[in-house]
Amino acid sequence: MQRQLVHHALANVCRDGRIARRDFIKGISAAAVAAGGLTWGDTLSLQAAELRKRGMACIVLWMGGGPSQFETFSPLERHENAGETKAIATTTPGVRIAEHYPEVAKISGDLAIIRSMTSKEGNHNRASFLLHSGYLPTPTVKYPSLGSIAAHQIADKACELPSYVRIGKTGVADGGGGFLGVEYDPFVLNRGDKPPENAAPTTAVERFRRRQALLSRMEAGYAESGGGSEVVDHQKLYESATRMILSQQMAAFDLEKESPAVRAAYGEGPFASGCLLARRLVEQGVTFVEVTLGGWDTHADNFEKTKQQSQQLDRPMAQLIADLKQRGMLDRTLVVWMGEFGRTPKINPRGGRDHYPQAFNVALAGGGVRGGRVIGRVTRDGAKVEERPVVVQDLFRSICHSLKINPDHEQMTPIGRPIKFVDGGKVVQELFG
């Protein structure tokens, strides 16, 4: 009865697929009074269930190594720090990006560029962890990554595929399920153009089930002898793996099922395949997909290397956004392009750019983000943010806002204290207004 009343309250405060927080609380309170009281845990679980129905998803295009902002979305013009990089116009009046992104330039109307990201962390491992979790790594707390948080909060329980998929390895410590548990670790594929290996039963399903039952009996004995937590973690992973390999949704991993025209539109290479696979997975109900393009650590020969990187990035990124839009999926799918930091304005003696967290770029599309805009500005030499600085916590709150995740949700951790998903920061309202 309590849950029926709460669902009724939720139905009354939903407006165009969104829930106003104030109205949600009022509706829950009224239902709780009528039903004789609900715990806060009940309301949180019901809220999460309601959010899952909306099918929100996120695709992160992770540029491992720290992409140069000057050779991507924030080119310098008429300054010696620009080096060899030229700028081109986009379809958005007044917005110019680096010359090697003609396809992205065509979809700029769907793209919002933050040119004033700023951080203090210039170490690859620590910065990558920060941009994945919103926290710096510590020895006492294992913070969950953004993908794990999304899987925990809004994953579609009906989807038989993993709710968090990572395509390509980042090569650095960037978090996983953390204190949320191993079941929220990402399912990792080395590349997107081949289905997962060892992802089909090697025997008849009936025999497979008998083997599962035998394994459960064997593990029960180990659990009784003190290995209970290990058994629980193993069983969670085994159950999710079993559900996946027996599912017809596994066909989503097979790019051969796409037409040659669609595959050609994304281009060639592992990153292109990863972008196409990301769209297919989200289409099947996967909540969070990360596609990695490494190789951005350009301490030497920056201009030639970034040109090569752009040839892998330009068409797949543009086609992913265009494809999501054409299929009516962009409104409920947030696409985020980012790396762990940017590169120095000054060009070093080896023709490279070094680590530079003080000012860098992030680009977003879909998920309620209004495109065709640039947020923030750096000085003419590219050295400092001079307008609208955006810190990592601001970015994370904005992503949570898009996905309808409560960033202030407090999760109890193994060390015995609750920790918020996002500590501090404010939503970058210019992304949505």
C-alpha positions in Angstrom: 0.0 0.0 0.0 2.8 2.4 0.9 4.6 1.9 -2.4 1.4 2.3 -4.4 0.8 5.7 -2.7 4.4 6.8 -3.4 4.1 5.8 -7.0 0.9 7.8 -7.2 2.7 10.8 -5.7 5.5 10.4 -8.2 3.1 10.3 -11.1 1.5 13.6 -10.0 4.9 15.5 -9.8 6.4 14.2 -13.1 6.4 16.9 -15.8 7.7 16.1 -19.3 9.8 13.3 -17.9 11.4 15.5 -15.2 10.7 15.6 -11.5 11.1 18.9 -9.7 13.0 18.1 -6.5 10.7 20.2 -4.3 7.6 18.6 -5.7 9.1 15.2 -5.4 9.7 15.7 -1.7 6.2 17.1 -1.1 4.7 14.1 -2.9 6.8 11.6 -1.0 5.9 13.3 2.3 2.2 13.3 1.6 2.3 9.6 0.6 4.4 8.8 3.7 1.8 10.4 6.0 -1.1 8.7 4.3 0.6 5.4 4.6 1.8 5.7 8.1 5.4 6.5 7.3 8.2 5.4 5.0 11.9 5.3 5.7 14.2 7.6 3.7 15.8 4.5 2.2 12.4 3.5 0.8 12.0 6.9 -0.8 15.5 6.8 -2.3 15.0 3.3 -3.8 11.7 4.4 -5.3 13.2 7.5 -6.7 15.9 5.5 -8.4 13.4 3.1 -9.8 11.5 6.0 -11.3 14.6 7.5 -12.8 15.5 4.2 -14.5 12.3 4.2 -16.4 13.5 7.3 -18.3 16.3 5.4 -20.0 19.0 8.1 -19.5 22.4 7.1 -20.6 25.9 8.5 -21.0 28.7 7.9 -23.4 32.2 9.3 -22.5 34.8 9.7 -25.2 37.9 9.4 -23.1 41.1 11.0 -24.5 43.8 9.2 -22.6 47.0 11.2 -22.1 45.7 14.7 -21.9 44.6 16.2 -25.3 45.8 19.6 -26.3 43.0 22.1 -26.1 44.8 24.2 -28.7 44.7 21.4 -31.3 41.1 20.5 -30.6 38.4 22.9 -29.4 40.2 26.0 -28.2 42.7 27.0 -31.0 44.8 30.1 -30.5 44.8 32.6 -33.3 47.3 35.4 -34.0 49.6 34.3 -31.2 53.0 32.6 -31.2 51.7 29.9 -28.9 49.4 28.6 -31.6 52.3 27.0 -33.4 51.2 25.3 -36.6 47.6 25.0 -35.6 45.0 26.8 -37.7 41.3 27.4 -36.9 38.2 26.7 -39.0 34.7 28.0 -38.8 31.9 25.8 -37.6 28.2 25.9 -38.4 27.7 28.0 -35.2 28.5 31.6 -35.9 31.6 32.9 -34.1 32.7 29.4 -32.9 35.9 28.2 -34.3 37.8 24.9 -33.6 41.0 23.3 -34.8 41.4 22.8 -38.5 41.5 19.0 -38.4 37.9 18.6 -37.2 35.8 19.4 -40.3 33.1 16.8 -39.5 32.8 17.9 -35.8 32.5 21.5 -37.1 29.3 20.4 -39.0 27.6 19.3 -35.8 28.7 22.1 -33.6 25.0 23.2 -33.2 24.6 20.2 -30.9 27.9 20.7 -29.1 28.7 22.8 -26.0 32.3 23.5 -25.4 33.7 24.4 -22.0 37.0 26.2 -22.6 37.6 27.1 -19.0 38.0 23.8 -17.2 40.7 24.1 -14.5 42.3 21.7 -12.1 45.5 21.5 -9.9 46.4 17.9 -10.7 48.9 17.3 -13.5 49.9 13.7 -12.8 48.4 11.2 -15.3 47.2 8.6 -12.8 45.9 11.0 -10.2 44.3 13.4 -12.8 42.6 10.5 -14.6 41.2 9.2 -11.4 39.9 12.7 -10.6 38.2 13.1 -13.9 36.6 9.6 -13.6 35.5 9.9 -10.0 35.5 13.5 -8.9 37.9 12.7 -6.1 41.7 12.3 -5.8 42.8 8.7 -4.9 43.3 8.0 -1.2 44.6 4.8 0.5 41.5 4.7 2.8 38.5 5.1 0.5 38.0 3.5 -2.9 35.8 6.1 -4.7 33.5 4.8 -7.5 33.9 6.1 -11.0 31.1 8.2 -12.7 30.1 5.1 -14.7 29.7 3.1 -11.6 27.6 5.8 -10.0 25.3 5.9 -13.0 25.0 2.1 -13.0 24.2 2.1 -9.3 21.6 4.9 -9.6 19.8 4.7 -12.9 20.7 1.4 -14.6 17.8 -0.4 -16.3 17.3 -3.6 -14.3 15.6 -5.2 -17.3 18.7 -4.9 -19.4 20.6 -8.2 -19.5 23.9 -6.5 -20.6 26.4 -4.9 -18.2 25.2 -1.4 -17.2 28.7 0.0 -17.4 30.9 -0.9 -20.4 34.4 0.4 -21.1 35.8 -0.1 -24.6 39.6 0.1 -24.7 42.0 0.3 -21.7 43.0 3.6 -20.3 46.3 2.2 -18.9 46.0 4.2 -15.7 44.2 3.8 -12.4 40.8 5.4 -13.1 38.5 3.7 -10.6 35.7 1.2 -10.9 32.9 0.3 -8.5 34.9 1.4 -5.5 32.9 1.4 -2.3 29.7 0.6 -4.3 31.0 -2.9 -4.9 32.5 -5.1 -7.6 29.2 -5.5 -9.4 29.5 -1.9 -10.5 33.0 -2.3 -12.0 33.1 -1.8 -15.8 32.8 -4.6 -18.2 36.0 -4.0 -20.2 36.5 -4.8 -23.9 39.9 -4.3 -25.4 38.4 -3.2 -28.7 35.0 -2.6 -30.1 35.2 -4.4 -33.5 35.1 -7.9 -32.0 32.4 -9.4 -29.7 33.6 -10.4 -26.2 35.7 -13.6 -26.1 34.5 -16.6 -24.0 31.0 -15.1 -23.9 28.9 -18.1 -24.8 28.2 -21.3 -22.9 30.5 -24.2 -23.8 27.8 -26.8 -23.1 24.0 -27.2 -23.2 22.1 -24.7 -21.0 20.7 -27.5 -18.8 24.2 -28.8 -18.1 25.4 -25.3 -17.5 22.7 -24.7 -14.9 23.7 -28.0 -13.1 27.3 -26.8 -13.0 26.1 -23.5 -11.4 24.3 -25.4 -8.7 27.3 -27.5 -8.0 29.5 -24.4 -7.7 27.0 -22.8 -5.3 27.2 -25.8 -3.0 31.0 -25.8 -3.1 31.1 -22.1 -2.3 28.7 -22.5 0.6 31.2 -24.5 2.4 33.9 -21.9 1.8 31.6 -19.2 3.0 30.9 -21.0 6.3 34.7 -21.3 6.9 35.1 -17.5 6.8 35.1 -16.6 3.1 31.6 -15.1 3.1 32.4 -11.7 1.6 34.5 -13.2 -1.2 31.7 -15.7 -2.0 29.1 -12.9 -2.2 31.3 -10.8 -4.5 32.0 -13.8 -6.7 28.4 -14.9 -6.9 27.3 -11.4 -7.9 29.8 -11.3 -10.8 29.0 -14.9 -11.8 25.2 -14.2 -11.9 25.6 -11.1 -14.0 27.9 -12.9 -16.4 25.5 -15.8 -16.7 22.6 -13.5 -17.4 24.6 -11.7 -20.1 26.0 -14.7 -22.0 22.5 -16.3 -22.1 20.9 -13.2 -23.4 19.8 -12.4 -26.9 20.9 -8.9 -26.3 24.5 -10.1 -26.8 23.9 -9.5 -30.5 24.5 -5.8 -29.7 28.2 -6.5 -29.6 28.3 -7.8 -33.2 29.0 -4.9 -35.5 28.5 -7.1 -38.5 24.8 -6.7 -37.9 25.1 -3.1 -39.0 24.8 -2.2 -42.6 28.0 -1.4 -44.6 26.7 2.2 -45.1 26.4 2.8 -41.3 29.8 1.3 -40.6 31.4 3.4 -43.3 29.8 6.5 -41.9 31.6 6.0 -38.6 35.0 5.5 -40.4 37.7 2.9 -39.8 39.8 2.0 -36.8 39.3 0.8 -33.2 37.9 4.1 -31.9 35.3 4.3 -34.8 34.2 0.8 -34.0 34.0 1.7 -30.3 31.7 4.7 -31.1 29.4 2.6 -33.2 29.3 -0.1 -30.5 28.6 2.5 -27.9 25.5 3.6 -29.8 24.4 0.0 -30.2 24.8 -0.7 -26.5 22.9 2.4 -25.3 20.2 1.4 -27.8 19.9 -1.9 -25.9 19.6 -0.3 -22.5 23.2 0.0 -21.3 23.5 3.0 -19.1 27.1 4.1 -19.3 29.7 3.4 -22.0 33.2 4.8 -22.1 35.2 4.7 -25.4 38.9 5.3 -25.1 41.3 7.0 -27.6 44.8 7.1 -26.1 47.9 8.6 -27.4 47.4 12.3 -26.4 50.6 12.6 -24.3 52.4 14.9 -26.8 55.6 16.0 -25.1 57.3 15.8 -28.5 56.1 16.4 -32.1 52.8 17.7 -30.9 51.4 19.0 -34.1 51.9 15.8 -36.2 50.7 13.6 -33.4 47.6 15.6 -32.8 46.8 15.6 -36.5 47.0 11.8 -36.5 44.8 11.7 -33.4 42.2 13.9 -35.1 42.0 11.6 -38.1 40.8 8.9 -35.7 38.5 11.2 -33.7 36.8 13.6 -36.1 34.4 11.4 -38.1 33.4 8.9 -35.4 32.6 11.6 -32.8 30.6 13.6 -35.3 28.8 10.5 -36.6 28.0 9.3 -33.1 26.2 12.5 -32.2 24.5 12.7 -35.6 23.4 9.1 -35.4 22.0 9.4 -31.9 20.1 12.5 -33.0 18.7 10.9 -36.1 17.4 7.9 -34.0 15.8 10.2 -31.4 18.2 9.1 -28.7 20.3 12.3 -28.2 17.9 13.9 -25.8 18.3 11.0 -23.4 22.0 10.3 -24.1 24.7 12.6 -22.8 27.9 12.5 -24.8 31.0 13.8 -23.0 34.4 14.4 -24.7 37.3 14.8 -22.2 40.7 13.8 -21.0 42.6 14.2 -17.7 44.1 17.7 -18.4 45.3 19.9 -21.2 48.7 20.9 -22.6 51.0 23.9 -22.1 50.5 27.0 -24.1 54.3 27.3 -24.7 55.8 24.9 -27.1 58.8 23.1 -25.7 62.2 22.6 -27.6 61.0 19.2 -28.9 58.0 20.7 -30.6 55.7 19.3 -27.9 53.3 20.5 -25.2 53.6 19.4 -21.6 51.0 18.7 -18.9 48.8 21.6 -18.1 45.7 21.3 -15.8 45.3 25.0 -15.3 43.1 25.5 -18.4 41.6 22.8 -20.7 38.5 21.7 -22.6 35.5 19.5 -22.2 32.8 19.2 -24.9 29.3 17.9 -24.3 26.2 17.0 -26.4 22.8 15.6 -25.8 21.2 14.8 -22.4 19.5 18.2 -22.2 22.6 20.1 -23.0 22.0 23.1 -25.3 24.5 23.0 -28.2 26.0 25.8 -30.3 27.7 27.5 -27.4 31.0 28.1 -25.8 31.4 28.5 -22.0 34.3 30.3 -20.5 37.4 31.9 -21.9 41.1 31.9 -21.5 43.7 34.7 -21.9 44.9 35.5 -25.4 48.1 33.4 -24.8 46.0 30.4 -23.5 47.8 30.4 -20.1 45.0 31.3 -17.7 41.2 31.1 -17.4 39.9 34.7 -17.4 36.2 34.0 -17.6 33.9 31.5 -16.0 36.3 28.9 -14.4 34.8 25.4 -14.2 36.2 22.9 -11.7 35.9 19.1 -11.9 33.2 19.1 -9.2 31.2 21.6 -11.3 31.4 19.3 -14.3 30.4 16.2 -12.3 27.3 18.0 -10.8 26.4 19.1 -14.4 26.7 15.5 -15.6 24.5 14.3 -12.7 22.0 17.1 -13.5 21.8 15.8 -17.1 21.4 12.2 -16.0 19.0 13.1 -13.2 21.3 11.6 -10.5 21.3 13.2 -7.1 25.0 14.3 -6.6 24.4 14.8 -2.8 23.3 11.2 -2.3 25.3 9.8 0.6 26.5 6.3 0.4 27.7 4.4 3.5 31.3 3.1 3.0 33.2 0.2 4.5 35.1 2.6 6.7 31.8 3.5 8.4 31.1 7.0 7.2 28.8 8.3 4.4 30.3 9.9 1.4 28.6 12.1 -1.2 28.8 11.2 -4.9 30.0 14.7 -5.6 31.6 16.8 -2.9 31.1 20.5 -3.6 30.7 22.3 -7.0 27.8 23.8 -8.7 25.9 22.9 -11.9 27.1 24.8 -14.9 23.7 26.3 -15.7 24.9 27.8 -19.0 25.0 24.2 -20.4 21.2 23.9 -19.9 19.7 27.4 -20.0 
